[in-house]
Amino acid sequence: MSDKSVDNVALLAALRTFYQEGNDVIHAISSAVLVVMGNEKSSITGIAAAFNDTYKMVITEAPLRTAIKRLSKEGYISYKSFGHIIVTDKGRTQASKLSESVKNVGREFKQLADNLESYCKNKGIEFASSSALEQELLGFMMRT
């Protein structure tokens, strides 16, 4: 499975999980931001870079500022400026839970993709590559 598929699945899993729990989209994005922050002190630019590294998706400053404000309001982070953001104990606990959830979904996707690839090979169904199969599976998951 390609790293890009895993990254896409991680982001999809994070956003879907957080959104399906009855939260709004900003909460879902905030949760994904909290996961990438981990236990570190950071700045808004550091968080944006970590988000891109983790999910292979660029997050612009405006939604990131909104997510940071939301996380602060919920007690997960504290900040005096967008250049000095600290994850609280409550935030570290929540980030750990969220990170584990995202990792589990990533593992489940990898297993599903591997099983689907084996099934297709056994049935003589060909795809251009394993990556193409994963992208089809990811596309199906996003549509459902």
N, C-alpha and C positions, 0 to 999 in steps of 0.2 A: 504494500500500500504506500502511496506517495505521501511525503510529509505535508504537502499542500492539502490533500484530502483530509488528513488527520486534523490539520489546523482549521479547515472549514467545518469539519464535524464538531470539533471542540467549541467553536463559536456558535454553530447552530444548536448544539446541545445546551450550551449555557443560556442562550437567549430563549429557546423554547421552554426549558425547564423553569427559568425564572418567570417567564411570561405566563405559562400555564398555571403557576401557583396563584394566579389571580392578581398579579402585579402589572403595572403599566410598563410600557417600553422603556421609559427612563430608568425604572427600577431594574429591568433586565440588563440594560447597558451598564448601570452602576454596579451590579453584581459582577459582570464580566470585568469591569475595571478593578474592582476589589480583588478578584482572583489574580490579576497580573501584578498588583502591588505587593502581594505577599506580606512579608514582615518588614519591608524596607521603608526608610524615609525617602521621599522622592520629591520631584518637582513635576509640574504639569508636562514639561517636555520629556522628562524621564518616563512618566506614565504613558504618554503617547507612543514613545519608542517601544516600551515593553508590550503594549497592546498590539502594535504592529508585529513585533517579533513573535508573540504568542499566537495571534489569530491571523496573521498575514493580511491584515486589513487596516487601512489608515483611519484613525479617528481624529476629527478636526477639533480645534480648541473649544468651540462653542458647546457641543454636546459633552465634551470632557469636563468643562467647568460646571455644567449642570449636574453631571454625575457626581463630581466631587462635593458640590453643595448638598446633594441628596445624601451621600454617604456620611457627611458631617452631621447633618440633621438627625440621622439615624444612630449616630454615636459610633460609627465604624472607623472614622478617621478624625483627626483634628488638623487644623491648618491656620496659620496666621496670614500667610500669603500663598499664592499658587506656586511659589518657589520653594516652599517648605511644608510638605504634607506628611503627616505621620499616621500610621495605622495604629489604632488603639487595641487593647487586649480583646475587647469585644469584636473588633474588626478582624483580628488574627484568627479568632475562633471561627467566625463566619467564613472567612476566606478559605480556611482549611476544609470546612464542610463543603463549600461550593467547589473547590478545586478537586476534591475526591469525587464528587458527583460528575464533574466534567470528564475526569479521567476514566471513570467507569463507562460512561457513554462512548468515549473514544475507543475503549477496549472492545465494547460490544459491537461497535461499527466495524472495527478491524476483523473481528471474528465473523460477523455477518458477510463482509466483503470476501473474506477467504473462503467461506462456505459456498457462497454464490459462485465464485470463480471455479471451485472444484466441481460444483453441479454443472456449470456450463461446459466445462471440459469433458465431463462424463457424457453429456448429451450432445456433444459435437457442436455446441454453439460457440462461435468465435467472436472475440472483440479485438479491436486493433491493439489493445494493450490492457494490462491490469489497471492502469490509470483511467482508461476510458470506461471500464466496467465500474470503477469506483465513482467516477463522475456521474454515470447513469444512476447508480444507487443513491448518491447524494442528491441528485436532481429529483428522484422519486420521493425521497424523504422530505425534501423542501416543499414539494407539491401537496403532501398529505398532512 
